[in-house]
Amino acid sequence: MQASDFKSDQYVRFCPGCGDHAICMALQKAMAQIGIPTHDVTVISGIGCSSRMPHYLNTYGFNTIHGRGGAIATGVKTSHPELTVWQMSGDGDCLAIGGNHFIHEIRRNVDLNVCMFNNRIYGLTKGQYSPTSPKGFVSKSSPFGTVERPFIPAQLVLGAGGTFFARTLDVDMPTTVDCLVAAQQHKGCSVVECLVNCVIFNNGTHAWIADREQRAEHSIVLKHGEKMIFGKDSDKGLAVEIDPQTFVPRIIVVPADDPRVLVHDAQQPDPTLHRLLALMGQDRVQSVDAQTDSELPIALGVIRSVEAETYDQAVNAQIAEVREKAKAKTFDELTSTLDTFLL
């Protein structure tokens, strides 16, 4: 299959320069690589710029109401487990009004692929701060700077018992496609945080890693089974040490040839190291001025991918078990066991 097979005939109405364009193209490339027929794919969304995605993909789709994409997607997958279901959502749609549905689809481990577009702003409603906007961020709804602490999506996903979490960047097409393919191959709730730029209301929000000259120093693409090495000259590695004061493990930067350099294991059941990796660089992410002194890079790629029973599997197995034990196998058989009255 070709990426063009997944392109709809609709005009793409994202603003010129919006990072959503790149994720849309990456989705089409990933779907073609996966090779599932278009009629077996359903794309569900809520409301927002990214939530227009069902219009631009040649699959079944449903543009639902604000924050309810997760509820609809859960229903679609549970009632039709044979379908491949993607959920498109933004940081506002997903983490504000849709936050309750989001944490419970993760907790239940519904076999969905959730793309959470994070531009740290409400774009469609013209520039209000969102749940991921850094503290002190000045916007139309926070003219003196927001006093709220932002959500860290990775922390929320792992705290809800997430079995799959990946992070990617709009300007890094190869990593984005790899993350989306891995999300589909994972059986369970796969969350991919897509760091995207809003050229109109929050331009440059991820510039400290989006800029090609800085990216190698400020980010690391994690790959299962490979050493955690980064830097422009691939001269830096990541290791773990125990803080002598608190006895808490922390990630440190060491030379790439240091024997302590970690090998990434995305399939490790214990989430401790995955949490440490996912939180790297978040001091920059949560800062209005990303130019902090942190030397830790932000992690991109698949950070966690572990197997667990899925909600849709469990529900349909329970239905099959109850049907097997039930005396009445059909609706007619059920009604024939009841008293009837002529009116």
TALINTA-V668325 format. One record per residue. N is the residue number from 1. RES is the residue in three letters. SS is DSSP state (H for helix, E for strand, - for the rest). NEAR is the number of other ideal C-beta (glycine too) atoms within 12 Angstrom. D_CENTER is the distance of its C-alpha to the mean C-alpha in Angstrom with 2 decimals. Layout:
# TALINTA-V668325
n: (N:N)
res: (RES:RES)
ss: (SS:SS)
near: (NEAR:NEAR)
d_center: (D_CENTER:D_CENTER)
This chain:
# TALINTA-V668325
n: (1:2:3:4:5:6:7:8:9:10:11:12:13:14:15:16:17:18:19:20:21:22:23:24:25:26:27:28:29:30:31:32:33:34:35:36:37:38:39:40:41:42:43:44:45:46:47:48:49:50:51:52:53:54:55:56:57:58:59:60:61:62:63:64:65:66:67:68:69:70:71:72:73:74:75:76:77:78:79:80:81:82:83:84:85:86:87:88:89:90:91:92:93:94:95:96:97:98:99:100:101:102:103:104:105:106:107:108:109:110:111:112:113:114:115:116:117:118:119:120:121:122:123:124:125:126:127:128:129:130:131:132:133:134:135:136:137:138:139:140:141:142:143:144:145:146:147:148:149:150:151:152:153:154:155:156:157:158:159:160:161:162:163:164:165:166:167:168:169:170:171:172:173:174:175:176:177:178:179:180:181:182:183:184:185:186:187:188:189:190:191:192:193:194:195:196:197:198:199:200:201:202:203:204:205:206:207:208:209:210:211:212:213:214:215:216:217:218:219:220:221:222:223:224:225:226:227:228:229:230:231:232:233:234:235:236:237:238:239:240:241:242:243:244:245:246:247:248:249:250:251:252:253:254:255:256:257:258:259:260:261:262:263:264:265:266:267:268:269:270:271:272:273:274:275:276:277:278:279:280:281:282:283:284:285:286:287:288:289:290:291:292:293:294:295:296:297:298:299:300:301:302:303:304:305:306:307:308:309:310:311:312:313:314:315:316:317:318:319:320:321:322:323:324:325:326:327:328:329:330:331:332:333:334:335:336:337:338:339:340:341:342:343)
res: (MET:GLN:ALA:SER:ASP:PHE:LYS:SER:ASP:GLN:TYR:VAL:ARG:PHE:CYS:PRO:GLY:CYS:GLY:ASP:HIS:ALA:ILE:CYS:MET:ALA:LEU:GLN:LYS:ALA:MET:ALA:GLN:ILE:GLY:ILE:PRO:THR:HIS:ASP:VAL:THR:VAL:ILE:SER:GLY:ILE:GLY:CYS:SER:SER:ARG:MET:PRO:HIS:TYR:LEU:ASN:THR:TYR:GLY:PHE:ASN:THR:ILE:HIS:GLY:ARG:GLY:GLY:ALA:ILE:ALA:THR:GLY:VAL:LYS:THR:SER:HIS:PRO:GLU:LEU:THR:VAL:TRP:GLN:MET:SER:GLY:ASP:GLY:ASP:CYS:LEU:ALA:ILE:GLY:GLY:ASN:HIS:PHE:ILE:HIS:GLU:ILE:ARG:ARG:ASN:VAL:ASP:LEU:ASN:VAL:CYS:MET:PHE:ASN:ASN:ARG:ILE:TYR:GLY:LEU:THR:LYS:GLY:GLN:TYR:SER:PRO:THR:SER:PRO:LYS:GLY:PHE:VAL:SER:LYS:SER:SER:PRO:PHE:GLY:THR:VAL:GLU:ARG:PRO:PHE:ILE:PRO:ALA:GLN:LEU:VAL:LEU:GLY:ALA:GLY:GLY:THR:PHE:PHE:ALA:ARG:THR:LEU:ASP:VAL:ASP:MET:PRO:THR:THR:VAL:ASP:CYS:LEU:VAL:ALA:ALA:GLN:GLN:HIS:LYS:GLY:CYS:SER:VAL:VAL:GLU:CYS:LEU:VAL:ASN:CYS:VAL:ILE:PHE:ASN:ASN:GLY:THR:HIS:ALA:TRP:ILE:ALA:ASP:ARG:GLU:GLN:ARG:ALA:GLU:HIS:SER:ILE:VAL:LEU:LYS:HIS:GLY:GLU:LYS:MET:ILE:PHE:GLY:LYS:ASP:SER:ASP:LYS:GLY:LEU:ALA:VAL:GLU:ILE:ASP:PRO:GLN:THR:PHE:VAL:PRO:ARG:ILE:ILE:VAL:VAL:PRO:ALA:ASP:ASP:PRO:ARG:VAL:LEU:VAL:HIS:ASP:ALA:GLN:GLN:PRO:ASP:PRO:THR:LEU:HIS:ARG:LEU:LEU:ALA:LEU:MET:GLY:GLN:ASP:ARG:VAL:GLN:SER:VAL:ASP:ALA:GLN:THR:ASP:SER:GLU:LEU:PRO:ILE:ALA:LEU:GLY:VAL:ILE:ARG:SER:VAL:GLU:ALA:GLU:THR:TYR:ASP:GLN:ALA:VAL:ASN:ALA:GLN:ILE:ALA:GLU:VAL:ARG:GLU:LYS:ALA:LYS:ALA:LYS:THR:PHE:ASP:GLU:LEU:THR:SER:THR:LEU:ASP:THR:PHE:LEU:LEU)
ss: (-:-:H:H:H:H:E:-:-:-:-:-:-:-:-:-:-:-:-:H:H:H:H:H:H:H:H:H:H:H:H:H:H:H:-:-:-:H:H:H:E:E:E:E:E:-:-:-:-:H:H:H:H:H:H:H:E:-:-:E:E:E:E:-:-:-:-:-:H:H:H:H:H:H:H:H:H:H:H:-:-:-:-:E:E:E:E:E:E:E:H:H:H:H:H:H:H:-:H:H:H:H:H:H:H:H:H:H:-:-:-:-:E:E:E:E:E:E:-:-:-:E:-:-:-:-:-:E:-:-:-:-:-:-:-:-:-:-:E:-:-:E:-:-:-:-:-:-:-:-:-:-:H:H:H:H:H:H:H:-:-:-:-:E:E:E:E:E:E:-:-:-:H:H:H:H:H:H:H:H:H:H:H:H:H:-:-:-:-:E:E:E:E:E:E:-:-:E:-:-:-:E:-:-:-:-:H:H:H:H:-:H:H:H:H:H:H:H:E:E:E:E:-:-:-:-:E:-:E:E:-:-:-:-:-:E:E:E:E:E:E:E:-:-:-:-:-:-:E:E:E:E:E:E:E:-:-:-:-:-:-:-:E:-:-:-:-:-:-:-:-:H:H:H:H:H:H:H:-:-:-:H:H:H:H:-:-:-:-:-:-:-:-:-:-:-:-:E:E:E:E:E:E:E:E:-:-:-:-:-:H:H:H:H:H:H:H:H:H:H:H:H:H:H:H:-:-:-:-:-:H:H:H:H:H:H:-:-:-:-:-:-:-)
near: (21:14:23:16:22:37:24:23:11:17:10:23:18:33:23:12:21:34:43:42:31:34:46:41:29:38:48:35:29:40:39:28:24:30:20:26:19:27:16:21:34:37:43:44:44:43:30:43:45:49:44:34:46:35:26:32:40:28:34:24:33:28:29:31:20:27:29:29:44:46:29:35:46:35:27:31:37:28:18:21:27:19:29:39:43:49:51:47:54:49:46:43:45:46:41:30:29:39:30:19:36:43:28:23:45:40:25:31:34:44:41:49:43:54:53:55:56:48:45:45:44:36:40:31:24:18:26:27:38:44:36:42:40:35:23:19:35:21:29:20:21:23:12:12:16:26:14:21:19:33:33:31:43:39:30:33:40:31:21:31:26:42:40:44:45:49:49:46:42:40:30:33:25:21:34:41:30:29:47:43:30:35:45:35:25:35:27:37:44:44:50:52:53:48:46:46:36:41:26:24:31:39:21:24:40:40:26:28:36:30:20:16:12:23:26:22:25:35:36:41:34:41:26:25:16:21:26:41:29:40:24:17:11:19:17:29:29:36:28:24:20:14:13:9:8:9:9:14:20:23:38:24:30:25:19:23:14:20:12:19:27:33:22:31:25:33:23:23:16:14:30:19:30:38:28:35:42:39:34:38:35:31:24:30:42:29:23:24:18:28:15:19:10:23:21:32:37:44:43:42:41:41:47:46:37:28:20:26:21:30:31:32:23:20:23:21:17:16:17:14:12:14:16:11:11:15:12:15:14:12:11:10:13:13:11:13:14:11:7:8:5:4:3)
d_center: (24.59:24.00:21.21:23.82:23.85:20.48:21.63:23.07:26.30:24.87:25.21:21.93:22.34:19.85:22.03:23.45:21.50:18.22:15.16:13.89:16.70:15.32:11.92:14.19:16.47:13.98:12.84:16.58:17.33:14.80:16.09:19.57:19.11:17.91:20.97:20.34:22.73:21.59:23.30:21.18:17.84:16.77:14.28:13.92:13.19:14.58:16.39:15.73:15.87:12.58:13.65:16.61:14.77:16.59:19.78:19.15:18.28:21.26:19.95:20.44:18.47:18.70:18.11:18.48:19.30:17.55:14.93:15.93:13.49:12.22:15.92:16.94:14.31:15.45:18.98:18.66:17.31:19.86:22.71:21.97:20.34:21.51:19.09:15.79:13.48:10.53:9.23:8.99:8.82:9.75:10.07:13.36:12.84:9.97:11.41:15.05:16.71:13.89:13.21:15.48:13.97:10.42:11.98:14.26:12.14:10.61:14.26:15.65:13.39:13.54:13.06:10.31:7.57:5.00:4.31:4.53:7.64:9.26:12.96:14.35:16.67:17.52:18.49:19.73:21.96:23.31:22.17:21.80:19.92:16.54:15.16:13.76:17.08:19.16:22.30:25.21:23.33:25.83:24.86:26.74:25.99:26.59:29.58:30.60:27.17:24.74:25.82:22.53:20.39:16.73:13.77:11.91:8.30:8.65:11.99:11.06:8.76:11.59:14.19:13.37:13.94:10.58:11.54:8.64:6.42:6.37:6.92:8.94:11.59:13.02:16.41:15.57:15.64:16.43:13.55:11.08:12.98:13.16:9.46:9.22:12.50:11.66:8.81:11.65:14.21:12.75:14.46:12.50:9.29:6.60:3.02:2.35:3.72:6.59:9.78:12.22:15.85:17.71:21.12:23.00:22.05:20.26:21.31:20.70:18.14:16.67:20.10:20.71:18.32:18.33:22.08:23.17:25.94:23.88:20.70:22.37:23.64:20.67:17.82:17.62:15.80:15.69:16.94:17.94:21.71:22.30:23.68:21.66:23.66:23.03:25.23:27.05:29.61:27.36:29.61:27.28:25.64:23.84:25.70:25.85:28.82:29.96:30.90:34.64:34.80:31.98:31.47:27.71:25.88:24.36:23.11:25.82:26.49:29.38:31.11:29.51:32.60:32.45:32.52:30.08:27.14:24.35:23.14:19.44:19.04:15.47:17.28:19.18:19.12:19.84:16.82:19.15:18.75:14.98:15.00:17.56:15.75:12.47:14.85:16.92:17.64:16.39:20.03:19.72:16.48:18.24:21.46:22.85:24.52:22.15:25.28:25.63:27.46:24.62:24.98:21.75:19.21:15.51:13.66:11.73:11.09:10.33:11.25:11.53:12.40:15.12:16.86:17.81:19.32:17.20:18.16:19.26:21.37:22.98:23.81:25.35:27.21:28.64:29.76:31.46:33.19:34.49:35.75:37.53:39.39:40.17:43.71:42.83:40.62:40.65:40.92:44.60:45.33:43.78:45.86:48.97:48.85:49.07:52.20:52.59:54.72:56.54:56.54)
